[in-house]
Amino acid sequence: EVQLQASGGGLVQAGGSLRLSCAVSGLTFGNSAIAWFRQAPGKEREGIACIVSDNDDTVYSDSVKGRFTIASDNAKNTVYLQMNSLKSEDTADYYCARGTYQYSTCRLFAPSYDFWGQGTLVTVSS
C-alpha cells in the first residue's frame, strides 16, 4: 500500500520558519516526482514546489520562490519543505503528493500526481 505521511505543520508567527516532512512508503523512490500543494480556506489548491528524486531538479511557484526550499533524502524516502520568512498568506493545509516525471523535470500540476498524503495545517499569525 502506497502511503505519504505529511507532518511538521503548526502555528508560527509571521517571519518565522517551519519544516514539513513527507515520508513515502510502499513504492520505490526512484522515478518519482514529489510535490507540495497547499489549499487555504475558500481558495483553490496551489502547487508550490516539486522535486525529481533521480536528479534533484526542483520547481517552485512564484508565491514561494526564494523563501521555501524542497529537498529529498532518498535513503529515508522522505521529502522536506523548509519554509522561511512565512507570511499570513501562507496559512493553509499543506499536502504532499507523488507522481512520475518527464523530460527530467517535474510540474506543479495536480493531475500529474497519483498518490496523495493527508494534509498538515500551517497557520501563520501576523
C-alpha positions as CSV (number, residue, x, y, z in Angstrom):
1,E,0.0,0.0,0.0
2,V,1.4,3.4,-1.0
3,Q,1.3,5.9,1.8
4,L,2.5,9.5,2.0
5,Q,2.7,10.9,5.6
6,A,3.0,14.7,5.9
7,S,4.0,16.2,9.2
8,G,5.5,19.3,10.7
9,G,2.7,21.8,10.5
10,G,1.8,24.1,13.3
11,L,1.4,27.7,14.4
12,V,4.2,30.2,13.7
13,Q,4.5,33.9,13.8
14,A,5.0,35.9,10.6
15,G,8.6,35.9,9.6
16,G,9.2,32.6,11.3
17,S,10.1,29.2,9.8
18,L,8.8,25.7,9.7
19,R,10.0,22.4,8.1
20,L,7.4,20.0,6.7
21,S,8.2,16.3,6.1
22,C,6.7,13.9,3.7
23,A,7.5,10.2,4.3
24,V,6.8,7.9,1.4
25,S,6.3,4.2,1.8
26,G,5.0,1.3,-0.3
27,L,6.9,2.2,-3.5
28,T,10.4,2.7,-4.8
29,F,11.5,6.3,-4.5
30,G,13.2,6.2,-7.9
31,N,11.5,7.6,-11.0
32,S,9.3,9.8,-8.7
33,A,8.4,13.4,-8.6
34,I,7.3,14.6,-5.1
35,A,5.3,17.8,-4.8
36,W,3.9,20.0,-2.2
37,F,0.5,21.6,-2.7
38,R,-1.5,23.8,-0.4
39,Q,-5.1,24.9,0.0
40,A,-6.3,27.8,2.0
41,P,-9.9,28.1,3.1
42,G,-12.1,29.3,0.2
43,K,-9.2,29.1,-2.3
44,E,-8.1,26.7,-5.0
45,R,-5.4,24.1,-4.4
46,E,-2.0,25.6,-5.4
47,G,1.1,23.6,-6.3
48,I,4.1,25.3,-4.7
49,A,7.2,23.1,-5.0
50,C,8.3,19.8,-6.6
51,I,11.4,17.7,-6.8
52,V,12.6,14.9,-9.0
53,S,14.0,12.0,-6.9
54,D,16.5,10.9,-9.6
55,N,18.3,14.3,-10.3
56,D,17.0,16.7,-7.6
57,D,15.6,19.0,-10.2
58,T,13.2,21.4,-8.5
59,V,10.4,23.8,-9.5
60,Y,8.8,26.5,-7.4
61,S,5.8,28.6,-7.7
62,D,6.3,32.4,-7.8
63,S,4.5,32.7,-4.5
64,V,7.2,30.8,-2.5
65,K,10.3,31.1,-4.7
66,G,13.2,32.4,-2.6
67,R,11.5,31.6,0.7
68,F,10.8,27.9,0.5
69,T,13.2,25.0,-0.3
70,I,12.3,21.5,-1.2
71,A,14.8,18.7,-0.6
72,S,14.9,14.9,-0.9
73,D,16.5,12.3,1.3
74,N,16.3,9.3,-0.9
75,A,17.8,7.0,1.8
76,K,14.9,7.8,4.0
77,N,12.3,8.1,1.3
78,T,11.4,11.5,2.7
79,V,11.0,14.9,1.1
80,Y,11.2,18.1,3.1
81,L,9.9,21.6,2.7
82,Q,11.8,24.2,4.5
83,M,9.6,27.3,4.8
84,N,11.3,30.6,5.8
85,S,10.0,34.2,6.0
86,L,6.5,32.9,6.5
87,K,3.6,35.3,5.8
88,S,0.0,35.2,6.9
89,E,-1.0,34.3,3.3
90,D,1.0,31.0,3.7
91,T,-1.7,29.8,6.1
92,A,-3.2,26.6,4.5
93,D,-3.4,22.9,4.6
94,Y,-0.2,21.5,3.0
95,Y,-0.3,18.2,1.1
96,C,2.5,16.1,-0.4
97,A,1.9,14.0,-3.5
98,R,3.8,11.5,-5.6
99,G,3.9,11.2,-9.3
100,T,6.2,10.5,-12.2
101,Y,8.0,13.0,-14.4
102,Q,9.0,13.6,-17.9
103,Y,12.0,15.4,-19.6
104,S,13.9,15.3,-16.3
105,T,11.7,17.8,-14.6
106,C,8.5,18.0,-12.5
107,R,5.4,20.0,-12.8
108,L,3.1,21.8,-10.3
109,F,0.1,20.3,-12.0
110,A,-2.2,18.2,-9.7
111,P,-3.2,15.6,-12.3
112,S,0.4,14.6,-12.7
113,Y,0.3,13.1,-9.2
114,D,-1.4,9.8,-8.4
115,F,-0.8,9.4,-4.7
116,W,-1.6,12.0,-2.1
117,G,-1.0,12.3,1.7
118,Q,-3.2,13.8,4.3
119,G,-2.8,17.5,5.0
120,T,-0.8,19.2,7.7
121,L,-2.0,22.6,8.8
122,V,0.2,25.6,8.8
123,T,-1.1,28.7,10.5
124,V,0.9,31.9,10.3
125,S,-0.1,34.6,12.7
126,S,0.5,38.3,11.9
